């Protein structure tokens, strides 16, 4: 008779499979970021959007939906760099004249 497989081992195997799937689908998708961006958001994907793996479109939608819950590094990736044409930048340009 076989022994029971601990739940922790099953969970680790599922997470590893999900990460491999996420990495493979990410390589060919338009949303794919750099390795640094992916590593910044991987913990958030696993904690908030695990069930959306392997659909990168659904993962990105989930991250956007949960933007307030994201880690600071992942939030920077999702929000992107600040707009150069934002009103606060225009005020700064006027004050320099």
FIKEVEX-285708 format. One record per residue (C-alpha): chain; x, y negated, z; residue number from 1. Coordinates in steps of 0.02 Angstrom, whole numbers, plus 50000, padded with zeros to 5 digits. Each point is the difference from the previous one (the first is absolute). Example, Ala and Ser with C-alpha at 12.3 -4.5 7.8 and 13.67 -1.06 7.14 Angstrom:
BEGIN
<node c="A" east="50615" north="50225" up="50390" k="1"/>
<node c="A" east="50069" north="49828" up="49967" k="2"/>
//
This chain:
BEGIN
<node c="A" east="50000" north="50000" up="50000" k="1"/>
<node c="A" east="50063" north="49827" up="49956" k="2"/>
<node c="A" east="50019" north="49859" up="50124" k="3"/>
<node c="A" east="49909" north="49836" up="49984" k="4"/>
<node c="A" east="50085" north="49859" up="49906" k="5"/>
<node c="A" east="50011" north="49847" up="50112" k="6"/>
<node c="A" east="49894" north="49853" up="49944" k="7"/>
<node c="A" east="50155" north="49889" up="50005" k="8"/>
<node c="A" east="50085" north="50105" up="49866" k="9"/>
<node c="A" east="49846" north="49992" up="49889" k="10"/>
<node c="A" east="49992" north="49812" up="50023" k="11"/>
<node c="A" east="50185" north="49977" up="49959" k="12"/>
<node c="A" east="49979" north="50108" up="49844" k="13"/>
<node c="A" east="49849" north="49897" up="49945" k="14"/>
<node c="A" east="50092" north="49835" up="50028" k="15"/>
<node c="A" east="50152" north="50064" up="49905" k="16"/>
<node c="A" east="49891" north="50056" up="49855" k="17"/>
<node c="A" east="49910" north="49833" up="49999" k="18"/>
<node c="A" east="50163" north="49903" up="49999" k="19"/>
<node c="A" east="50068" north="50103" up="49856" k="20"/>
<node c="A" east="49838" north="49977" up="49904" k="21"/>
<node c="A" east="49999" north="49814" up="50040" k="22"/>
<node c="A" east="50180" north="49982" up="49941" k="23"/>
<node c="A" east="49967" north="50095" up="49838" k="24"/>
<node c="A" east="49840" north="49906" up="49956" k="25"/>
<node c="A" east="50080" north="49836" up="50048" k="26"/>
<node c="A" east="50140" north="50020" up="49874" k="27"/>
<node c="A" east="49881" north="49989" up="49852" k="28"/>
<node c="A" east="49871" north="49875" up="50062" k="29"/>
<node c="A" east="49987" north="49814" up="49970" k="30"/>
<node c="A" east="49989" north="49963" up="50186" k="31"/>
<node c="A" east="50160" north="50088" up="50044" k="32"/>
<node c="A" east="50120" north="49893" up="50094" k="33"/>
<node c="A" east="50182" north="50014" up="50042" k="34"/>
<node c="A" east="50062" north="50133" up="50120" k="35"/>
<node c="A" east="50008" north="49865" up="50136" k="36"/>
<node c="A" east="49818" north="49949" up="49968" k="37"/>
<node c="A" east="49942" north="50180" up="50004" k="38"/>
<node c="A" east="50094" north="50034" up="50161" k="39"/>
<node c="A" east="49926" north="49842" up="50078" k="40"/>
<node c="A" east="49823" north="50062" up="49965" k="41"/>
<node c="A" east="50017" north="50189" up="50020" k="42"/>
<node c="A" east="49959" north="49999" up="50188" k="43"/>
<node c="A" east="49847" north="49892" up="49966" k="44"/>
<node c="A" east="49944" north="50113" up="49858" k="45"/>
<node c="A" east="50017" north="50152" up="50111" k="46"/>
<node c="A" east="49907" north="49921" up="50146" k="47"/>
<node c="A" east="49866" north="49901" up="49909" k="48"/>
<node c="A" east="49981" north="50072" up="49825" k="49"/>
<node c="A" east="50055" north="50181" up="50013" k="50"/>
<node c="A" east="49841" north="50067" up="49918" k="51"/>
<node c="A" east="50028" north="49892" up="49846" k="52"/>
<node c="A" east="50161" north="50092" up="49954" k="53"/>
<node c="A" east="50045" north="50034" up="49857" k="54"/>
<node c="A" east="49896" north="49863" up="49915" k="55"/>
<node c="A" east="50112" north="49848" up="50003" k="56"/>
<node c="A" east="49858" north="49886" up="49945" k="57"/>
<node c="A" east="49897" north="50057" up="50148" k="58"/>
<node c="A" east="50149" north="49984" up="50117" k="59"/>
<node c="A" east="50029" north="49820" up="49945" k="60"/>
<node c="A" east="49814" north="49963" up="50021" k="61"/>
<node c="A" east="50004" north="50077" up="50174" k="62"/>
<node c="A" east="50154" north="49898" up="50049" k="63"/>
<node c="A" east="49915" north="49841" up="49940" k="64"/>
<node c="A" east="49842" north="50045" up="50095" k="65"/>
<node c="A" east="50103" north="50025" up="50159" k="66"/>
<node c="A" east="50117" north="49853" up="49975" k="67"/>
<node c="A" east="49978" north="49937" up="50179" k="68"/>
<node c="A" east="50053" north="50170" up="50069" k="69"/>
<node c="A" east="50159" north="50015" up="49895" k="70"/>
<node c="A" east="50174" north="49988" up="50069" k="71"/>
<node c="A" east="50083" north="49833" up="49965" k="72"/>
<node c="A" east="50119" north="50075" up="49870" k="73"/>
<node c="A" east="49861" north="50088" up="49905" k="74"/>
<node c="A" east="49890" north="49844" up="50007" k="75"/>
<node c="A" east="50139" north="49902" up="49915" k="76"/>
<node c="A" east="50004" north="50131" up="49862" k="77"/>
<node c="A" east="49811" north="49999" up="49976" k="78"/>
<node c="A" east="49980" north="49811" up="50008" k="79"/>
<node c="A" east="50151" north="49969" up="49889" k="80"/>
<node c="A" east="50104" north="49842" up="49997" k="81"/>
<node c="A" east="49912" north="49835" up="50033" k="82"/>
<node c="A" east="49933" north="49910" up="49846" k="83"/>
<node c="A" east="50113" north="49864" up="49932" k="84"/>
<node c="A" east="49845" north="49901" up="49951" k="85"/>
<node c="A" east="49918" north="50006" up="50171" k="86"/>
<node c="A" east="49935" north="49832" up="50067" k="87"/>
<node c="A" east="50127" north="49996" up="50141" k="88"/>
<node c="A" east="50143" north="50010" up="49874" k="89"/>
<node c="A" east="49927" north="49856" up="49899" k="90"/>
<node c="A" east="49994" north="49891" up="50156" k="91"/>
<node c="A" east="50182" north="50037" up="50030" k="92"/>
<node c="A" east="50042" north="49951" up="49820" k="93"/>
<node c="A" east="49909" north="49833" up="50017" k="94"/>
<node c="A" east="50091" north="49956" up="50160" k="95"/>
<node c="A" east="50167" north="50026" up="49914" k="96"/>
<node c="A" east="49965" north="49868" up="49868" k="97"/>
//
